[in-house]
Amino acid sequence: MGKRIVVVTGASSGMGRELALQIADRYKVDAEFWLIARRSDRLYELKKRLERKGKSSRIFSLDLMNDESFSKLETLLQKERPRIMLLVNASGFGKLGGFSGLDKEELGGMIDLNCRALTLMCRICLPYMADGYGHIINFASAAAFCPQPWFSVYAATKAYVLSFSKALSEELADRCIGVTAVCPGPVRTEFFDIAEEREVLPLYKKLFMADPRRVAKKALKDTLLMKRTSTYGISMNIFRIFIRFLPEGLVFSAIRHINGK
């Protein structure tokens, strides 16, 4: 295989951008960053920041809800045959609100980007990860830990990401290729600008907003430790444990109360 690369989807903002910057700081080996997102202007800004850190990068202005994007990436990988050190799947979005109030395009888009695109990225990148070398970081969410009315499709897509990541981690264990599902609670990024287009974020989510830099730092630490899940913060870890034992009806009643339904 050829040069070493780090592949980051959703690199134009939020956790994708933050992970790219922290990887550049923490991983001292020479690797080229492949930055994937729709907004090329944001990608160029990130490229300049990485260059100041002594890291080279390439920009791919692609829409991962379009099959042609995967064809382009797969063709380029086959041509250049790089060694992928890290794949960061950070693309995704969510919409708050009742299921019947969301557009079909929004519902389909969440499933396509959060689940299908992430899965296909893993599939096309995996052949270029050497045994004992590569690692996959998939962004799930604390929403994956239980069904969430008024956030139903988003939570379901993240439950898929968590389940898929754990299963894939077991499949790749013999090759010593790690897979970490990052499951933070609310993070202070542009994500909620999109999520709140129809419905205001519940107060409790705002109270538990986490710093994206700390979430990224914890995710990279857990990646190096080969952990299958990374959950930032005491409150989210307590939630993760307690949700296993609470009756589903009680959880739904609490969510209904919090959302004023």
C-alpha positions in Angstrom: 0.0 0.0 0.0 1.0 3.6 -0.5 0.9 6.7 1.6 -0.9 6.9 5.0 -4.2 8.8 5.2 -6.8 9.8 7.7 -10.4 10.0 6.2 -12.9 12.3 7.9 -16.5 12.7 6.9 -18.6 15.6 8.1 -15.3 17.5 8.3 -16.7 21.0 7.5 -18.1 21.5 11.1 -18.9 20.1 14.5 -17.2 16.9 15.7 -15.7 16.0 12.3 -13.7 19.2 12.2 -12.8 18.9 15.8 -11.6 15.3 15.5 -9.5 16.3 12.4 -7.7 19.0 14.4 -7.1 16.9 17.4 -5.9 14.0 15.3 -3.4 16.3 13.7 -2.1 17.4 17.1 -2.0 13.9 18.7 -0.8 11.6 15.9 2.8 12.5 15.1 3.1 10.1 12.1 3.0 11.7 8.7 -0.4 11.2 7.1 -2.5 13.0 4.6 -6.0 14.1 5.6 -8.9 13.3 3.3 -11.6 15.8 4.3 -15.2 15.0 3.1 -18.2 17.2 3.4 -20.6 19.2 1.1 -19.4 22.7 2.0 -16.1 23.3 0.2 -15.5 26.7 1.7 -15.5 25.3 5.2 -13.2 22.5 4.1 -10.7 25.0 2.7 -10.7 26.8 6.1 -9.9 23.4 7.8 -7.3 22.6 5.2 -5.5 25.9 6.1 -5.6 25.1 9.8 -4.2 21.7 9.2 -1.4 23.1 7.1 -0.4 25.4 10.0 0.0 22.2 12.0 2.2 20.8 9.3 -0.4 18.4 7.9 -1.3 18.0 4.2 -4.9 17.4 3.2 -7.2 16.9 0.2 -10.7 18.2 -0.1 -13.6 16.2 -1.3 -16.8 18.3 -1.7 -19.2 15.3 -1.8 -22.8 14.6 -0.7 -22.8 11.3 1.0 -26.5 10.9 0.3 -25.5 10.5 -3.4 -24.3 7.1 -4.6 -22.0 8.8 -7.1 -19.9 10.1 -4.2 -19.0 6.6 -3.1 -18.1 5.6 -6.6 -15.7 8.5 -6.9 -14.1 7.6 -3.5 -13.8 3.9 -4.3 -12.3 4.6 -7.7 -9.7 6.9 -6.1 -8.8 4.4 -3.4 -8.4 1.6 -6.0 -6.1 3.9 -8.0 -3.9 5.2 -5.2 -4.1 2.2 -2.7 -3.3 4.3 0.4 -3.0 2.9 3.9 -5.9 4.2 6.0 -4.9 4.9 9.6 -8.2 6.3 10.7 -11.7 6.5 9.3 -13.9 9.1 11.2 -17.5 8.9 10.3 -18.9 12.1 11.7 -21.5 13.0 9.0 -25.0 13.0 10.2 -28.0 15.1 11.3 -31.2 14.9 13.3 -34.5 16.6 13.5 -36.5 17.2 16.6 -40.3 16.8 16.4 -43.1 14.3 16.2 -42.7 11.7 13.4 -45.9 12.7 11.6 -44.7 16.3 11.5 -41.4 15.6 9.7 -41.1 15.7 5.9 -40.4 12.4 4.1 -37.2 13.8 2.7 -36.0 14.7 6.2 -36.8 11.2 7.5 -35.2 9.5 4.5 -32.2 11.8 4.7 -31.5 10.9 8.4 -31.6 7.2 7.6 -29.4 7.6 4.4 -26.8 9.8 6.0 -26.6 8.4 9.6 -26.9 4.7 8.6 -26.4 4.0 5.0 -23.5 6.4 4.3 -21.6 5.4 7.4 -22.0 1.7 6.5 -20.8 2.2 3.0 -17.8 4.3 4.1 -16.7 1.5 6.4 -17.1 -1.0 3.5 -15.1 0.9 0.9 -12.3 1.9 3.4 -11.8 -1.3 5.2 -9.8 -3.1 2.5 -7.2 -0.3 2.9 -6.7 -0.8 6.6 -3.7 -3.0 7.5 -4.0 -5.6 10.2 -3.1 -4.2 13.6 -3.0 -0.7 12.2 -6.3 0.9 11.3 -9.2 2.2 13.4 -12.8 3.3 12.7 -14.5 6.0 14.7 -18.3 6.0 14.2 -20.3 8.8 15.7 -23.4 7.5 17.4 -25.0 9.3 20.3 -26.3 8.8 23.8 -29.7 8.8 22.0 -28.7 5.3 20.9 -29.2 4.0 24.5 -33.0 4.1 24.4 -35.9 5.0 22.0 -36.7 8.7 22.2 -40.2 9.9 21.2 -40.1 13.3 19.4 -36.6 12.3 18.3 -37.6 8.8 17.1 -35.8 8.4 13.8 -32.6 10.1 14.9 -32.4 7.9 18.0 -33.1 4.8 16.0 -30.4 5.6 13.4 -27.9 6.1 16.3 -29.0 2.8 17.8 -28.1 1.2 14.5 -24.7 2.9 14.5 -23.9 1.6 18.0 -25.1 -1.9 17.2 -23.3 -2.1 13.9 -20.0 -0.7 15.4 -20.0 -3.3 18.2 -20.6 -6.1 15.8 -18.0 -4.9 13.3 -15.5 -4.5 16.1 -16.0 -8.2 17.0 -15.6 -9.3 13.4 -12.4 -7.3 13.1 -10.9 -8.4 16.4 -8.7 -11.1 14.8 -7.2 -8.4 12.5 -6.6 -6.1 15.5 -8.5 -3.3 13.7 -10.5 -1.3 16.2 -14.0 0.2 16.0 -15.2 2.8 18.5 -18.7 4.1 18.7 -18.7 7.6 20.1 -21.9 8.2 22.2 -21.9 11.7 23.6 -24.9 13.5 25.0 -25.7 17.0 23.5 -22.6 18.7 22.2 -22.3 22.4 21.5 -22.1 22.3 17.7 -24.1 23.4 14.7 -26.0 20.1 14.9 -28.8 21.7 17.0 -29.2 24.6 14.6 -30.6 22.0 12.2 -32.3 19.9 14.9 -34.3 22.8 16.3 -35.8 24.1 13.0 -39.3 22.9 14.0 -39.1 22.3 17.8 -37.1 23.9 20.6 -34.5 21.7 22.3 -35.7 20.6 25.8 -34.1 22.5 28.6 -32.4 19.4 30.1 -30.4 18.9 26.9 -29.2 22.4 27.0 -28.1 22.0 30.6 -26.0 19.0 29.6 -24.3 20.5 26.6 -20.7 19.3 26.3 -17.7 21.1 24.9 -16.8 19.5 21.5 -13.1 19.7 22.3 -13.5 17.6 25.4 -15.7 15.1 23.6 -13.1 14.7 20.9 -10.3 14.3 23.4 -12.2 11.5 25.2 -13.0 9.8 21.9 -9.4 9.7 20.8 -8.3 8.5 24.2 -10.8 5.7 24.1 -9.7 4.9 20.5 -6.1 4.4 21.6 -7.4 2.1 24.4 -9.3 0.1 21.8 -12.6 0.7 23.5 -15.8 -0.2 21.7 -17.8 2.7 23.0 -16.8 6.2 24.2 -19.3 8.1 26.3 -18.2 11.6 27.5 -19.2 12.9 30.9 -20.4 11.5 34.3 -24.1 12.3 33.6 -24.2 10.5 30.3 -22.4 7.5 31.7 -24.9 7.3 34.6 -27.7 7.6 32.1 -26.2 4.8 30.0 -26.2 2.5 33.1 -29.5 3.4 34.6 -31.5 3.2 31.3 -30.8 -0.5 31.2 -32.8 -1.1 34.3 -35.6 1.5 34.2 -39.0 0.3 32.9 -39.7 1.6 29.4 -43.0 3.1 30.4 -41.3 5.2 33.1 -38.7 6.4 30.6 -41.4 7.4 28.1 -43.4 9.2 30.8 -40.4 11.2 31.8 -39.7 12.1 28.1 -43.3 13.1 27.6 -43.2 15.3 30.8 -39.9 16.9 29.8 -41.2 17.7 26.3 -44.5 19.1 27.7 -46.6 16.6 25.8 
